[in-house]
Amino acid sequence: MVRTAILALLLSALPAALAAQGAVRPGGDRTTPEALARALQQRYQGIRDFSADFVHTYRGGVLRTQTTERGTVAIKKPGLMRWVYTSPERKEFVSDGRQVYSYIPADRQVIVAPLPAQDEATTPALFLAGKGDIVRDFTATAAETPVPGTTALKLTPRREEPEYEYLIVALEPATLRIRGLTTRDRQGGDSTLTFSNLKENRGISDNEFAFRIPRGVDVITDGSRK
């Protein structure tokens, strides 16, 4: 369940993470949550790729779990991402624009799933395809920030999502760079990503999102082993 929640978080995190990066344009109204959401959407339109280090914590849920993990992330529009967990356990979640690969070496298996078609996609998957719109897809309200010294925005999906209830984005007030993201899942758990060493629009190669299936692992596609 925790690993399912992790993958759901990663997909849910994408729209806010992409939107919050980018250079700040002078002026503009940010005095209301709706105005801040519009500013985030403007940033999203101008971002081609970004990378960062992250710390991921998960608390709560049905099993009352509490975990802390670390790793790196790289994302490129449209549809490319690589999340690599480096401690305490190595895990990789990679999208090459057509399929999503979930690899946990300790399990000796790779789960392969296709990206959903646009008319079947959840809101996070639409952002994964570079076709999302924060103002259109979310209701924005003020929220208590999970990261000291930041401003927080709560984004509640306008249509019910099976994997999560809402997102809380923590932003640097002056630059709107993302510092944290919390997702409340349907089991009552909170997943929080905090970002550092952020870099955007550095021209990440598509080759960084190519996943090579390791030797000796089971490959699971649509619930069947290969």
N, C-alpha and C positions, 0 to 999 in steps of 0.2 A: 504493500500500500504506500509506503514511504517513497519507493522508487517511482510509482505511478504519479504521486504528487509532485515529485521532482520534475518529471518530464512535462507535466501540465504547467508547472510554474515557468519552466524555460520558454514554452510557447507563449504563455501569458505575458511574460516579461518583455517580449520583443517589442511590442508597440511603444510602450513607455520608454524603453531603453533607447530605441532609435529616435523617438521624438525629442527626448530630452537633451540629445547631443547637438552640437553645432554652434556656430558663432551667433552671438546675440545682436540683433539689429537694434539701433538706437530708437528710443521712443516706443510707443505702443502701450495700450492699456493692459495692466496686469492686476488691477485692483479687485477683480472678482474671479471666482473659480472658472466661470465660463470664459472670461478673457484670457486667463492663464492657459486653459485648454486650447484656445485658438492659437496662442503663441507656441505651444508645444507642437501643434499640427504644422505650423510654419517651419519649425526646426526640422520636423520629420521629412518634409518635402525636400529639404536641401542636403540630407545625409545619404551618402552612398554606402559607407561602411564605417565600422568602429570596432575597437578592441579594448579590453580592460582586464584587470585582475578582479576577482570577486571573493567574497565570503558569503556562504549560504547557510542560514540557520532555519531549522524547522521545529516548531513547537506546537504541541496539542494534537488534535485529531482523535480518532476513535481509540487508538492505542496509547494516547498520551505520550507520544514520542518526543524526544528532544535531541537534535543532532546539530553539529557544526562542521561544515566542510569548506574547502578552499579550492580555487582553480583559476582558469583563464577562459575568456570568451572572445570569439571573433564573429562578426555578423556583417553580411554584405547583401544589399538588395539587388535583385529580388530573389528571396527564397533560400539564401545560403547562410548557414550558421555552424559553428563548432564550439561546443561547451566541453571543456576538459577539466574534470575534477582530479586534483593531484593528491589530496589528503582528506581524511585518513585512508580512503580507498579510492583507487583510480577508476574513473568512469568516463565514457565519452558519449555525447549525443551530437550527431552530425546530420545536417541536411545538405544535400548536393543540388537542391532545387527541384528534384523529382521524388526522392525518397528520404526518409528519416531513418538513421541507423542508431540503435541504442546498444552500447557495448559495455559490459561490466566484466573485466577479465576474470575475476574470481568465480563467476558463473559459467565461464567458458561458453558463452553463447552471444550471438548478435541477433537482435530483433529488428526486422526490416519492415517498414510501413510506408505506403505511398502518401505523398502530400494530398490532402483532400481537394477535390474539385471546388471551384469557387462557389458553386451553388450548394455545396455540402459543407462548406468550411465554417468553423467557429470564428468568432471575431479575432482571436489571436492568430489563427491560420491565415486570415485575410491580410493581416499586417505582415505575416511571414512572406506572403506573396507580393508585398509592397503595394497593396490596394486598400488599406484601411484608412479610416478617417476618425480621429479621436472625437471631434465634435459631433459627428453623425452617430458614432457607435457607442458613445459613453455619455452618462450624465455626470457632470463634474461638480463636486462639493468640497468645501474646506475640510481638512482632517488634521489630527494631531500627528506630528512628524515622528517617525521612528529613528531619525538621525539628528542629534543636536546641531543647531546652527543652520538648519535648512527649512524650507517651506514645503508643506505637504499638500498634495491634491489627491482626493479620493475619486476614482473613476469606476462607476458602476455601469456594467453593460446594459444597454437599452433592451436587449433581448436576453432571456435567461440562458446562461451558459452551464453546461453539465459539470465542468471541472472547477469553477471558481465563482465566488460571489462578487468580489470587487478587487481592485488594485489600489494601493496607496503609493504614490510616487513622491520621493523626497528630493527636492531640488535646491541647488545653491541659488539664493534670491537674486543675485546680480547677474549671473551667467546662465541660469536655467540648466546647468549641467547636472545630470543625474548623480545622486549620491546613494540612493537606496530605493528599494522597491519591495513592498509587502503584498502578498497575495493571500486572501482568505479563501480556503477551499471549502467544499461542501461537507466535509467531515468536521469542520470547526477548527482546522489547523491553520497556523500562520507560517508561511514561507517568506523569508526576508533575504534579499540580495543586497549587499553593500558593495559599491564599486570604487576602485582606485586605479591610478595609472591609466586614465582614459585617453584614448587617441582616436581621432575621427578623420575620415576622408584621406586615408594614407595610401589608397590604391592597393588594397589587399588582393592578391592573386586568387583566381578561382581554384587553383591547384590546392590551396589550403583547405578546401572543403571537399576534397576527394577522399572517400573512405575506402580503405583496403581491408577486406575481411581477413583476419589472421588465420593461419593454419590451425587445424585441430579444434575449431569451435563449431558448435551447432548453429545453424542459421535458421531462424524461425520467421516465416512469412505467412501472414494471415492465419496464425495459430498452428501452422504445420511445420515440422522440422525437415531440414534438407541435409 
